Amino acid sequence: MTPERSEAERESNGRRVEPGPPHIEVRDLTMAYGDFVIQRDLSFSIGRGEVFIIMGGSGCGKSTLLRHMVGLKAPAKGDVFYQGTSFWQAEPEERESMIRRFGMLYQSGALWSSMTLAENVALSLSEYTDLSKTQIAEVVSLKLALVGLAGFEDFYPAEISGGMQKRAGLARAMALDPDILFFDEPSAGLDPISARRLDDLILELRDSLGSTVVVVTHELQSIFTIGDNSVFLDPETRTMLTTGNPRELRDGSPIEAVRRFLTRGEYGHE
């Protein structure tokens, strides 16, 4: 049920998404822990520059799918392709090279509490680049400024708010100028104002950096605010029910479970 791309640029949620080959493809993916199948036969594609939402009810395997896509867990069957190259069949060196093009923001922010914000952001730069300390400090300050944290280099995570911690985690995720940004429940634990600011920041960074963004979330406001495309995972059938623009699915999906999920709560009929 994945919509076909047209020859012209496709306009989604008021923003233009460049046509062309998929940036990411999930092909016939089955996720399992031993004999217990979490999701089976997942196949969908993500265009370059899209904000793609992985959505569904609690326990459907959203975060587990993200783990399979970033290399933290191998699939029971199937594969993930980045620009047409197999991730799970690649040699370890090639897979590591692919991973370095990823940026990841975990649900908690996952900052090292014993390090300052600057030290957190500098970690990957120190490990994977040949930049001098002065150059690293300049990059760190730039990344923190991009997320609205200029001047907070010497603060520790415990000294800033939860929303600021998420933004610092985003600065760290962007440290190596990734092609793809992955977010696992970015709005979790945030008040509505901080959550909306983070959504706006995600869109600003996507537009300025040209990155493809993959977001796991069940928050309807975020889904409708930032989502260009999506996949819906169903915990009962243990497979995907549909893909498509979230607003279009809300307003016209023939699948009752999808419409029910997208029309719950106060944001269902924005």
Buried (B, 14 or more C-beta within 10 A) or exposed (E): EEEEBEEEEBEBBEBEBEEEEBBBBBBEBBBBEEEEBBBBBBBBBBBBBBBBBBBBBEEBBBEBBBBBBBBEBEBBBBBBBBEEEBBBEBEEEEBEEBBBBBBBBBBBBBBEEEBBBBBBBBBBBEEEEEBEEEEBBEBBBBBBBBBBBEEBBEBBBEEBEBBBBBBBBBBBBBBBEBBBBBBBBBBBBBEEEBBBBBBEBBBEBBEEBEBBBBBBBBBBBBBBBBBBBBBBBBBEEBBBBBBBBBBBBBEEBEBEBBBEBBEEEEBBEE
